[in-house]
C-alpha cells in the first residue's frame, strides 16, 4: 500500500498535471502511503503532508507542509541545516 512517484508531471501538459495531482491526492485520501520525489517545489508544497529535504545524500530536515516556506526549503536544499538557519 505504498505508491512511489518520481517526477510525476515532468514533460506533461497542464491538463495532465491536474489529472495526475488529483490521482495522487485520491490515493492518499484512500489511505495509501505516497512517497513523492520531485524537483518541482510547488508540486511538493501542494501535494505533501510532510517534506524531507536531502542534500548530498543526507536528510537535512523534515518539515510539515502546512508550516513550510520556500526560503526554509531552499536553505535545506543548499545544505544549511534547520538548526543553523
N, C-alpha and C positions, 0 to 999 in steps of 0.2 A: 504493500500500500504506500509505496514511495514513488513519486514522479520526479525524475531528474531532468531539468530543462536547461539546455545550454544555448545561449544566444537565440531565443525562440523567434525573434522578429527580425533578425538580420536579413536584409535583402528582400523583404516583402513589402507590399503596398499598404497604405493606411487602412483600408478595409480589412485586410488580412490581419494586421496588427491588432485591431479592435477585437476581431473574432478570436485570435489566439489568447489575448488577455482575458476575455470572457471565459474561455475554456479552462484556463489556469485557475481563475477565481472559482469557477464551478467545482473543480476537483478539490480545491482547498476547502470550500464550503461543505463538500461531501465527506470531509474527514480525512482526506488523503494528505500525507506529508509531501510538500513540494520544495525541492531544492532548486532555486533559480540561480543560474550563473549567467551574468550579463555584464557588459561594459556600459550599457545604457542606464545612466543614473536615474532618469525619470521613470524608466520601467521598473527599476529596483524599488524606488520610493513608492510607486503606486501599487505594486503587487505584493510587497513583503510585509510580514509581521515583525520579523527580526532581520537585522542586517549584520553579517560578519564581513569585515574588510580584511583582505590579505595583501601583504607586501613582502616580496622576496621569499615567498613560501611559508610565511608565518602569519598567523591570525593577529592582526593589530588591535582589533577591538570589536565589540558587539554592541549594537545599538538597537533599541526598539524603534521601528519605523515611525511610529507616532511622535517620537522625540527627536528624530534625525533631522539634520540640516546639511545642505550641500557642503558648507565650509568644513564641518566636522568630518564628514566622509572624505573630503578632499585631503585633509591633513593626514588621516589614516592611510589613504591611498599613497601618500608621499612618504610614508614610513614614520610619521610622528605619532607616537602613542597617545592615547586619550589622556593619560595622567600628566603628560608633558604639555598638552595643548592648553 
